[in-house]
Amino acid sequence: MVSFKDLTRERRRLSPTDEHGADDHASTSVTSRTDREGDVLVGNRLAQWRERRGTTVGDLALCTGLTEQLIVDIETGHDWVDRHRVLCSLAGGLHLDPVDLTGQPYVPHGEQHAAVRAAAWHLRRHVLQPGLYTPADQQKEQSRLLAGAEKARGAQRTGDEHALALLLPQVLDAADRSVRSGGGDRQAVVTARNFTYAAAAGLLRRLGYRDLAWSLLQRARPTTADRQVVEAEEVRLLTSMGMPSAAVNRAEQYFAGARSVALLCAAALAHASAGQRLHAERLLDEADSRVSGDEEAAEVTVARASSAMQFGTWDQVLEQKEAAAVMPQARRADLLLLAAGAWARRGRIGRAVDSLTAAERAAPLYIRLDPLARELLHALRARVRDAASARELERMAGRFGVK
């Protein structure tokens, strides 16, 4: 498997070390260094980084394919970043990780956020200092793993980042011990271990610890039984790091083994983030044909709406909105967030506020830690005219921990 450093060497070679040093990059280490200005827009950071790089607006437009006017509007707050495709382009144009523009990881706000951040320390320790194997009751360890993995699935399904963070360190330990001990239902054990590693990497990805998430996926080394849950997370991770082309290439390699709905959706979003709409739609159609349950159907619906969002087809995003009512909470939150962005783009600020509020209600911490949700919150606060909506946005800003 290609190392993370191989994939990012060129970008980091072109990125001058800042005052903290390369080893303290936000996505690499779990340190006390976080963004002390969680309410800063992507555009503000973009302007600062562009000036630091000595890059003109024209040069950035040329290498990203974005218009000069869009870049100026984002930097001045007249526009905002609500599409991962745009975020990837801006970060890539300045040889940055997208977290340098989003400001992740965010300063903990509230006990649950603090607990989630603390879990990242435990997961880092699991990567760097794996526990020594000690003989254990095989049946007890495997039962602990299977029960813990099922609880983690439930937390992931509902978007409960707090519960997921509390579960994962212990379940990871049980996963490694169960695999080493042998015996029992090997397929169930390996499947649970693969899921647990992918879930932990996904949590770290969402928090902004991308390098750490990558290291965790390398430790997983799936060889059998539902390996595509790990492979799909790897594709999502590469996409989130602003490397959609690398994500597309990796997905193509994994398609030789199988074409699960999760991997097809992850690959479709990588293609969409790379601006390849037809490829994305073809993969989503294939994923739709392979759906085998409500959970997979929800995943395809959200992926389709997200792909449409990347290309500014707001009506197509809103066409999917009605499906939110019957979705698992995390996917419902995803779809409502996308709908909020689409309503905002159509100038329907009141509808956008309602949709963003509903998204937060469905999965509170999951949405509050989403950088594009925070960006949208800023955009709505600057554009709202209705007093009731303005009050709701102020209350929401307090819950998000932004000024």
C-alpha positions, 0 to 999 in steps of 0.5 A: 500500500502506498504510504501517506508520505509518498502521496503528500511529499510534493505538496509538503515540499512546496509548503514552507514550514510555519513557525510551529514546524512541520511536525506540528501540522494539525492533521498530523499530531494530537497536540494542544494546538488548535484554531483559537479563532473557530469563527474565522471564515475559510476566505480569511484563511485563504487570503492569509495563506495566499499572501504568505505564499506570495500568490496573486489572485490571477495565479491562484485562479489559473492553477485551480480553474476557479474564476478570479471573481469567485476567489475575491468574493470568498476572500472578502466574504461576499461568497462562501465555501460550501462545496468540497470541490472548491475547498480542494481546489483552493487548498491544492492551488496553495499546496495546503491540506484543506484543514489549513483553510478550515481551521480544524481541529476546533477548540473544544466547546462543551463537555462532549466535544472535549471528550471527543478530542480526548478520544483522539489522544487515545487513538493516537496512543493505539497507533504509536504504542499498541498494547502488548498481547497477553493471553485472555479468555478467547470467548470473552474477548470476542464477545466484547469485540462483537458487542462493542462493534455493534454499539459503535455501528449504532453510534455511527448510524445516529451520528453520535460522535460522543458515544462513538469516541467513548467506545472506540479505544476499548473496542480497538483493543478488543479487536486486536486481542481477538484477532491475535487469539485465533479460534472462534468465528474468524469471519465475524471477528475480522469483519468487526475489526475492519469496521472498528478501524474504519470507524476510528479513522472516520472519526479522526478524519472528521476531527481533522487528524488526517495523517493519524487516520491514515496511520490507523488504516495502515494498521488495519491491513484488511485481507479478508471479510468486508475489507471494503469498509476500510478501503472506502474510508481510505478513499474518503480520507484521500478526498478529504485531504484535497487529493481526489485524483489519488482517491479515484486511482485508489478506488479503481485499484480496489474495484478489482476486488469487489464493488460495494455500495460504500466504495462506489459512493466514496469513489463517486464523491472523489470523482465529483470533487475532481470535477468529473461529473459523468464518472460520478453519476455512472458510479452512483447509478451502479451503487443504486442498482446494488442497494440491499437495504435502507441504510445503503439506500440512504448512503446513495441518496446522500452521495447523489445530493453531495455530487450534485452540490459539487456542480451547483445543481441546487434543484437536484440537491433539493430533489433528494430532501424528502428522503431525509425523513426515513433515513438514519440520523447521520445520513438525515443530518448530511442530507439536511445540511446539503439542502440548507446549502442549496436553499442558501444558494437560491436566496431562500435564507429562511428555508436554509436556516430551518434546514440547518437547524433540523440537521443539527437537531438530527445529529448535534455534535456531528454537524457542529464539527462539520467545517462546511456547516460552520461556514454555512452558519457564518454565511447565513448570519451575514445574510439573514433579515428575518428577526426570528431566524437571526435569533435562531442563528445566534443561538446556534452559533453559541452551540457551535462555539463560534462568535 
